Amino acid sequence: MKIILTQDLDKLGAQGETVTVKNGYARNYLIPRGLAWPATSGNLRRLEQERRVWDLKSIREKGKAEELKKKIETLSVSITARVGEENLLYGSVTHQQIADALEQKGILVDKRKVHLEEPIKRAGSHAVTLKLHKEVEAVLKVEVVGETGA
């Protein structure tokens, strides 16, 4: 089934693209959630009108993301975790923990915007990438402080 995406979706496409997906995925998931429209001639005309609105919205969001990037890159957050021998964590630092640490500093970021190349499993200083907009990424300094468990 051909559909028009109304939002950027990882591994599927960008907003405004026409893609082909399985019928059930389109009817049961994408269309009911407002993530896509069926690719009819009427919706293709509607796409041209919506594209102007999306472009303006994207410009505004990019500006906000640039401001947030400046704030984030001046910050450093600290997360305390239990460690064992050789400063290895018993678990790993999660996306949610990083988002919560930022929230304590007064910056709200969705945990899905936190991108870890690999799990943080060692105490110390780490650089974490935050994807704030499709064109704006910020690097956050995360300090993992180890505490020994008794």
DADA-V219564 format. One record per pair of residues at least 4 apart in sequence whose C-alpha atoms are under 8 Angstrom apart, sorted by the first residue. I is the first residue (numbers start at 1). J is the second residue. Records with the same first field share a line. If there is no record, write none. Layout:
# DADA-V219564
I->J + J
This chain:
# DADA-V219564
1->20 + 21 + 22 + 23 + 26 + 38
2->18 + 19 + 20 + 21 + 38 + 39
3->18 + 19 + 20 + 21 + 26 + 36 + 37 + 38 + 39
4->15 + 16 + 17 + 18 + 19 + 36 + 37 + 38 + 39 + 44
5->13 + 14 + 15 + 16 + 17 + 18 + 19 + 35 + 36 + 37
6->15 + 16 + 34 + 35 + 36 + 37
7->14 + 15 + 16 + 35 + 36
8->13 + 14 + 15
9->13 + 14 + 15
12->19
13->17 + 19
16->47 + 51
18->39
21->25 + 26
22->26
23->27
24->28 + 29
25->29 + 30
26->30 + 31 + 36
27->31 + 32
28->32
29->33
30->34 + 35 + 36
31->35 + 36 + 37 + 38
37->43
38->43
39->43 + 44
40->44
41->45
42->46
43->47
44->48
45->49
46->50
47->51
48->52
49->53
50->54
51->55
52->56
53->57
54->58
55->59
56->60
57->61
58->62
59->63
60->64
61->65 + 133
62->66 + 133 + 135 + 136
63->67
64->68
65->69 + 132 + 133 + 136
66->70 + 136
67->71
68->72
69->73 + 132 + 136 + 137 + 138
70->74 + 138
71->75
72->76 + 138 + 139 + 140
73->138 + 139 + 140 + 141
75->140 + 141
76->140 + 141 + 142 + 143
77->98 + 101 + 102 + 140 + 141 + 142 + 143
78->101 + 142 + 143 + 144 + 145
79->97 + 98 + 101 + 142 + 143 + 144 + 145
80->144 + 145 + 146 + 147
81->89 + 93 + 123 + 144 + 145 + 146 + 147
82->89 + 90 + 146 + 147 + 148 + 149
83->87 + 88 + 89 + 90 + 123 + 146 + 147 + 148 + 149
84->88 + 89 + 90 + 148 + 149
87->122 + 123 + 146
88->121 + 122 + 123
89->121 + 122 + 123 + 146
90->121
91->121
92->119 + 120 + 121 + 122
93->97 + 98 + 119 + 120 + 121
94->98 + 119 + 120
95->99 + 111 + 112 + 114 + 115 + 116
96->100 + 111
97->101
98->102 + 111 + 114 + 142
99->103 + 108 + 109 + 110 + 111 + 114
100->104
101->105
102->106 + 107 + 108 + 109
103->107 + 108 + 109
109->113
110->114
113->130 + 131 + 132
114->128 + 129 + 130 + 131
115->128 + 129 + 130 + 131
116->120 + 128 + 129
120->126
122->144
123->143 + 144 + 145 + 146
124->143 + 144 + 145
125->141 + 142 + 143 + 144
126->141 + 142 + 143 + 144
127->139 + 140 + 141 + 142
128->139 + 140 + 141 + 142
129->137 + 138 + 139 + 140
130->137 + 138 + 139 + 140
131->136 + 137 + 138
132->136 + 137 + 138
133->137
